[in-house]
């Protein structure tokens, strides 16, 4: 059943006024960022404002999260631009039409995910690989605006080629453009350091536009945005044909994956923090509606933004009323305040994008990952390098593959060892090696994953290693099955054959701490007919006591 405005209900006037004030604050911080995202996406400046209008209203109507802010985002903007930049000139009418088509296709994918209840897909993109992906996007986006900040032309589309072009053209740097960029970046860094709640980006945009109009920046060779279309967006489907859609489908699919992952992760954090219920599938419907509105109103793909959600929370917002207030402010800006934007220097937008890129680069997080898990760090670093060297679309695909690879690898190569009771009465896990025993004649073998066709042979090899050649010194081999929650047909055949081999060596095979679902699998695969019921124990201590009793004359 479709429930509307879950992120607002129950509506209370007192809290709504507080949320509306938070929405005004969000608008002051978010409007300049939205202008910066248009630079990443290659779209006309005004479309950044469109992304803060109907998409916000659509998510407030159909989503469930009270905090999630859905608007333009650097990651999806980079994915979109990376795929469409070769199909049409940036900011052209054709490019804008393709952007709308990608947003509508993304909305379709998200709606399909909602109908199939695929919100769980977000769980399959690990946080470490996602950090690597966003770091790569940060470097890519930051390098892309170097030319604009320095006042030198850059024609290359690939990140490394852009960096090479800027390096070769350093002698052509335009000093006034560089000075404006440096002032804006310096001011934003200082405000972020000493007054983080002050809308530094808004101050930079307003101040730069005013200075440009007063001192005629364009007359000094500093490029400005130029005329910006005013008024509300025109509502209608983008002017594309069916033949245009095939190359856009993988772009929309990549955007869909990033939206599901980033939005779900963000919404979960704030729902848990404020002890609120979250319907991930309802959020998929809201994200689909938001992207449909984006495509029909002439803007580009929108996403749940962690930074903007943090902004609205810090401003005191506790419901989607804040986002509706932001949309109202944006509507007023579109109707009455677009004309001053034409004086805004392009290098200022570049500086805003550069600051966004800095926030995306997770160097401290990657350092922490490297200290704690070098293997995961390698995966995250590989993802970042692929994003910079090959592109964002390839990076998100690799991120998904690497995340799934980690899951498969953990199942294929689980933690195993021999359980040994220490002097304090607790169990230690010793590495598997020939001759290692829990006590003379007894081996308690721990296998830390579901037992299935891919890891069953590893299971058998390690058991055979522990038992050794016949006649074996091991009388009982008890498998600690606490982590084995499932047993498939192939693994059951391996266990049956293993039991026969161990019996021929003089070793009896048993199990301890079996979950109820594993017991059901044993019965279904008829293993209960070959495993001695007296060798199935509820606890490890029960198995140890039974073996010691057997050894007592």
Buried (B, 14 or more C-beta within 10 A) or exposed (E): EEEEBBBBEEEEEEBBEBBBBBBBBBBBBBBBBBBBBBBBBBBBBBBBBBBBBBBBBBBBBBBBBBBBBBBBBBBBBBBBBBBBBEEBEBBEEBBBBBBBBBBBBBBBBBBEBBEEEBBEBBEBBBBBBBBBBBBBBBBBBBBBBBBBBBBBEBEBBBBEEBBEBBEEBEEEBBEBBBEBBEBBBEBBEEBBEEEEEEBBBBBBBBBBBEBBBEEEBBEEEBBBBEEBBBEBBEEEEBEBEEEBBEEBEEBBBBBBBBBBBBBBBBBBBBBEEEEBEBBBBBBBBBBBBBBBBBBBBBBBBBBBBBBBBBBBBBBEBBBBBBBBBBBBBBBEBBEEEBEBBBBBBBBBBBBBBBBBBBEBBBEEBBEBBBEEEEEBBBBBBBBBBBBBBBBBBBBBBBBBEBBBBBEEEEBEEBEBBBBBBEEEEEBEBEEBEEEBBBEEBBBBBBBBBBBBEBBBEBBBEBBBEBBBEEEBBBBBBBBBBBBBBBBBEEBBBBBBEBBEBBEEBEBBBBBBBBBEEBBEBBEEBEBEEBBEEEBBBEEBEBBBEBBEEEEEE
